[in-house]
Amino acid sequence: MAIAVIPQPVSVEIQEDDPITIEKDWAIEIEPASPDLERIGRQLSDLLRPALAASLPVRPASGPIEGKVIRLELQPDLSDAREEGYELLIGSGGIQIAARTPAGVFYGMQTLRAMLPASVELRAARPHQLNVPPGRIADHPRYAWRGAMLDVARHFFGPDDVKRYIDLMTMYKLNRLHLHLSDDQGWRLEIPGWPNLTRHGATTAVGGGAGGYYTQDDYRGIVEYAQERFVTIVPEIDVPGHTNAAMSSYPELTCDGKAPPLFTGIEVGFSALCDNDATWRFVDDVVREISAMTPGPYFHIGGDEVKTLTPEQYAGFMERAQAIVRKHGTQPIGWDEIVHAQLDPATIVQYWRPDASIEPPAGTKLILSPANRVYLDMKYDAQTALGLNWAGMIDVRTAYDWDPARLPGSVQPDAILGVEAPLWSETLAAMHDIEYMAFPRLAAVAEVAWTPQPSRRWDDFRARLGRQAPRWSALGVNAFRTPEIDWAVR
């Protein structure tokens, strides 16, 4: 029996026996009693409640599994499981999800979800039969970094939109959300001591829209929501370029002391912070404030597309910016241009330019985001109404059919932390635009990042992807029904 799980698990043994039916007299048990497992249990109960017209109780485990139970279990010595790996057992005696870590249990729950009928996603309170095939799945990710990036600067997307994107990401076991919080068109996060960043710099967007920003409480809420789903938020404040909104808010950040007008176009490369005392006070305050609100260990400092500084000026700026990030206890990340500066040993390079020849120092780790493969703002084809095409057309097969270990060729495979799919928002103004450009391609990128290369085959993935359509319909996802895929209709 074929199952439509994405990403494809490492090992799947599904039996042809009668399916197991989850009913309202079942229970969810956790072992040991822990806040993480209890939270995952509640999330699972919430998922199943509409279909069952009942809430399954979440209780501490007692004794062996004895049918009509979904057991969530931590097993530190579980064989064949890595940090985020899991084992899923489904049989007449019940269902067990075991893992070394709570994150592994969460990903096992996502696999169980994918094996249930798409009707489990419907929120109307009416009974639907929940059958799942018996068998065993043992699974773990290829890469630790399985990310998506959302540009909330060119157009602003509110907290509820970001949380929905997190929900859709975690269905496919993605675990990093990189938020591009500032650019020429808008500043999107409240910073005490620099109120004009949001009072002025957040008031517009590409095309002259209304803009918007996150209060600190909004941002903390996003971070907490992500943590509860094992997603690490990676904040980005792009420097020294892509900074017109900041310079328009504070003219002391410019070298001539004159505030430029707000910008609503999409050109790049024209702005750069001045290397002066005000700028470094600004950078230090921003990094400190955001790092204090972000429990994850990373801070992205941008560094891309700076066209108005000399190479020496650029290198000096990025070296000092890295030191500030380290001072505030976080690990710097920069777009691949940062290799032209002296890199801190901890700095991570995010590779995005497919034609760039980058040679980071030995030991430097990389995130792979080649624009011609995983930039989700690129058009699917020439007829796509949204998106750009400077990196080429990216259909689903293009996003899927590549091996990160072979790109870039000069980098050793053990230097690769993983894969991240950016979604820039020059042409995206609403959540349904995000969904249209992200799906189905984000599911393809998720499998690239999770599944071992020998286990990935386009024809097999194409079939499993087509069977996501009813689930996306139940969730109200505005996915693009590309003609590459034979989409299931129910």
N, C-alpha and C positions, 0 to 999 in steps of 0.2 A: 504494500500500500504506500503510495507516494504521499508525502506531506509537504505543505507549502510553507515551510519555515525559511525565513530570511533573517540573518545570514545562514547559509548551509552549515549545519553542525559538523563537528569532526567525525563523529561516529553515530550512525542511526541504525537501530534494529527495531523495525516495526513488524508486528505480527498481523496475520490475517484473521485472527479470532474475532469474536463479537466485541464491539466497542464497549468501553466503560462509560457509564452514564453518571454524571455528577447530578445529584438531586438535593432538594432543600433540607433533607435530614442528615447531610454530611456536616463535617466540621473541619476547621483548619487548625492544626496543631503546630506548635513551635518548640524547638529543642536546640539549645537551652532557652529559657525565658530571657529574652533580651529586647531592648528597645528597637533595634534594627529589624529583627525578625518579626516583632509584633507589628511594626509599621508595614512591612511587606505583606504580612498576613491581612491587615486591614485593607491594603490596596487590592489584594486579590479578592477579598470578600466584597469590596465595592464594585469590582469589575463584574463579578458573577451575580450580584443582587438583582438587577433588572430581569435577566433571563430566568432566574429561579423564582422571582417574586418573593424572595426571602433573603435575609442576611445570614450567611454562615458564621457561627461563633468562632472566635479566635481564642484558643485556650492553650495553656502549657501542655506539653506532651506527657503522657503517662504510660509507660510500658511499650510493647511492640505495636506496630501498625496493625490494626484489625479491621480493615474495610471501612468504607464510607468516610475516609479521612484523607486530607491532603496534608502531609507532614513536611514542614520546612525545617531543615536540620543543618547545623554547622558540624562538619567533620574535619578537624584540622589535619588529619592524616589521610584524607581521601586520596587514593591512588589515581594517577593520570589527570588530576585536576590542578590547574595552575591558579594564580592569584584570583582571577575572575572566572575560573572554570566552574562547572557544575555537573551533576549527574541527575538525570530525570528518569524515574522508574514508574511505569503505569501498569497496573495489573488488577486482578480481581480483589487483591488484598488491600487496595488503596493506591494512593499516589504519593511518591516521595521525591522531594527536591533536596539534594544534599550538595554542599559546597564547603570549601575551606573558609570563605569569607561571605559576609552578607551580600556584597555585590554579586557574587556568584549565584546565590539563591535568587536574587532579583532577576538575573538574566535567565535562570532556569524557569522562573515564573513567566517571563516573556515568551519563552519557547512553548510552554504549556498553553499560553494564551493563543499563540499562532496555530496550535493544533486543534483548538476548539472552533466550532462553527463561527462564521463571521457575525451571526446574530448576537453573539455575546457582547458585541460593541454597541448594540442598540440600547438607548437609555430609556425607552418607554417601558413601563413596569408591566410586562406581560410575560407569561412563561414561554420559554423556548427550550427545547431539549438540548442538553449539552453533552454530546458524545465525544469521546476522545479515544483514539486507537491505543491498544496496549503495546508496550515495548520499552526499550531502553535507549536513552540518548546520553552520550558522554561528550562533553564539549568544552572548549576553551578558546580564547581569542589569539589570533596571530600577533596582533600589535596591541600595546597598552594604550596608545593614543588613537582614538577613533572619534574624530571630531567633525563638527559643523561650525561655520562662522556665519553670524548674522550682522549685516550692516544696518545699524539703527541710526546712522548719522545722515546719509543722503536723504532717506525718508525715515521718519520716526515711527516705531512700533511700540505700543504700550505694553505694560507688564502682562496683561492677559494674553496678548499675542505671543510674547516670548515664552510664557508658560505652556501655551499650546504647542509651540515648536519643540519645546523640551519633551512634551508627551509623545509627539510623533517621532522624535529622535530615539527615545528610549525603547520604543517598540522594536527597533532594529539594533539595539545594544550599543548605540553610540554613547560616549561618556565624556565628551568635552564640548562645551559651548563657548566659543570665542565671540565676544561682543565688541564690535567696532564702534566705540562710544563717541568718537570725535572725528570731524573731517572739516573740509572747507565750508560745507553747507550747513553744519550744525554741531553744537556741543550738547550732549545729551545726559549729563549727570551733574547733579547739584554738588558743588564744592564750597563748603563754608570758607569765608575769607575772600572768595572770588565770585561774588554773587552775580556780576554782570555776564558771566559765562552762560548762565541760564536765562537771566532777565533779558539779555540782548542776543547772545550767540545761539540760543535755542529756538528763536522765533520764526525760523523759516526752514525750507527744505528745497530739494531740486524742483525747479519749476515754480517756486514761490509759494509752496504750501505753508500750512500753519506751523509746522515744526512740533516741538514738544520736548519734554525731558523727564528723567526719573528723579524723584526726590530720593533722599538717602533711604527712607523707609521703603520706597518702591524697590530700590536696588537690593536692599537686604532681603525683601520678600522673594525676589527672583532667585537670589543666591540660596536661600533656605529651601525653596521649592526644588531647585536643582539638586541640592545635597540629598534631599529625601528620595531622590531617584538616581543617586550615584552618578550625577553629572557634575563635573568641575567647571565652574565659570572662570573663563580667562578674559580679563578686561584688557582692552587695548585703548590707549591714548596715543595717537599717531604723532610723532615728532621726528625731525624738526619741520617736515613738510606736512601738507594737508591740514594746515593750521589757520586758515583764514578766519573761521568763526571765532577762535580765541583771540586773534590779533585785532579783529573788529571790535571785540569786547573790551580789550585792554591795549591801547596804543603803545604803552611802555614795552610791550613785547616785540615791537617793530624797531628797526634801526633808525628810522627817521622820526619816530614819535607820532606818526599820523595813523589813525585807525582806518583801514581800508573798509569799503562798503561791504555789507553782507553779500554773499555769493550764492546764486541759485542755479548755476550751470553745472556741467559735468567735466570740464577740462581739468587737467591735473598738472602739478609740477611748478605752479607759479608762486606758491607761498612757502615761507620758511621763517621760523623764529629767529630773532636776533640773539647772538651770543653776548648777553649782557646780564647784569645782576638781577634785574627783574625777571628775566626768563628763567634763571636757575632757581630763584625763589618760587616761581610758579610751578616749575617741574617738580621740585621737591615737595611742595604742598600737595599737589595733585597725586603724586605717587604715594605719599604717606596716607592721605585720606582714603584712597581707593583700596590700598593694600590692607588697611585696618578693617574695611568692610568685606573683604574677600578672603575667606579662609583657605582657598586654594593656593598653591605655592607659586603661581605664575603671574607675570605682568608683561604684557606685550607693548613694546615701545615703538612699533611701526618701523620707520626708517626707510620707507619706499618712496620712489618717484620724486626725489629731491633734485631739482634742475637749476636752482639759483645759487647753490653753494659750490665752492671749489672742493675737490676731493679732500684736501687737507681740512677744510672747515667741517665738512660732513663727518670725517673720521673723528675729529676732535669732539664734535657734539655727541656722537653716538657712544664714544668711550665714556664721557662724563655721565650720560644718561644711564648707561649700564651700571655705573658705580652707585648712582642714586637708588636704583631699583634694588641692588644688593644691600645697600644700607638699611632699607626698610624691610628686609627679610624675605624678599621674593626673588624668583628666578627670572632673568630677562629672556624675552623672546623677541626676535626681530625678523622682518622680511629679508629675503636673501641678499639684498644690497648691503646688509650689515657686515658681510664678510670683508668689505673694503675698509672696515675699522678694525682696530685691535680688539679681539673678542675676549671677554671675560671667560674663564674656563667653564662657567656654568651656563653661559648663554646658549640658547637653542635657536637654530636658524630655520625659518619657514621658507621652504623653496617653492616659488610660484611661477617663475619665468621659464618656460620650457626651453628657450634658446640660450639661457644664461649658463656660462661656464663658471661654476662656483667651486672653490676648493677650500672648504673650512679647515681649520687646524685639526690635527689628529685628536680624537676624543670628543669632538663637537657632535652633538645630537641634532637630528633633522626631523622636521615635520614636512611631509610631502603634500603639496597642494598645486600640482602642475596645472596651469590655467587651461591648457588644451584638453584636460581630462576631467577635472573636478570643479571648475568654476561654474556653479549652477546658475549664474546669471547670463551665461551664454545661451543663445537661441538653440533650440533643438534642430531646427531646419530653417530654410529661408522664409517659410510662411509663418513662423512663430511671431505672434504680435508683440510679445514682451521680450526684454533682454537685448543684449549687445552681441557683436560677432567678431570683435577684434582678435580673440584667441581661436576663432573658428566656430563651426557648428558642433555641438556636442549632443549627439543622440545617446540613447541608453547604452548601446553596445560600446560606444567610445568611452563612456564613463566606467564601464565594467571591465572591458577586455584589455587589461594591462597588469603588469606585475611591478609593485613598488620596489622590489629588490633589484630591479634592472633599470631604475631611474632615480637619480642620475647615475650614469655608468661608473663614474669615478669614486662614488661613495660606497663604503663597505656596508653590507646589509645590517650589521650589528649597530651601525650609527643611526638607523632609522627608528624613531620612536613610533611613527605611525602615519596616518593619513587624515587630512582634514579637508572638507568641502566648503569653500567660501560661497556665500550668496550676497553679492553686492546689490544695492537697492536703487541705482540710478533710475530704473524704469519700473520699480515696484512700489506701489503706494498703499497696499492693503494686504491683509492676511491671505486672502484668496490668491493674490499674485504670488506671494511666497510659496504657497502650497503648489501652485501650478508649475513653478520653476523647479521646486525641490523634488517633487514626486512625479515620476518614479525614480529619478536619478539618485536621490539620496539613499534609497534602498540598495542600489547598485554599489555605491561607494561604501556603504556599511558592510557589504559582503567582501569587498576588496580588503577592507581593514581587518575583518574578523577571520575569514575562512582561509585555511592553508591553500597555497597556490595550486598544488596538485588536485585538490578537491573541487576546484572551480571550473565549470564548463558553461559556456554561453547558452547552449541549447537547454540545458537543465535549468539554469537560472531563469531563462526566458519563460519557461513553463511555470515555474513557481511564482514569478512576478505577475503573470497574467491572473493568477488566482488571488492576488491581493485586491483586485478591484471590488469585490463585494464588501470586504472589510473597510476599504477606504470610503465606499459609499455609505456604509453604516455610520462611520465616523464623520461624514460630511466633508471629507477631504477633496479639495478641488484639484485632483490629479490630472495631468495631461495624458490622454489616452492615445499614446503614440501608435502609429500603425505597425511599428516593429514587433508589437506584442499581440498575441491572441488573447484578448481580455475575457475573463469569465464574466458571465452576465448574472449569475446568482450564486 
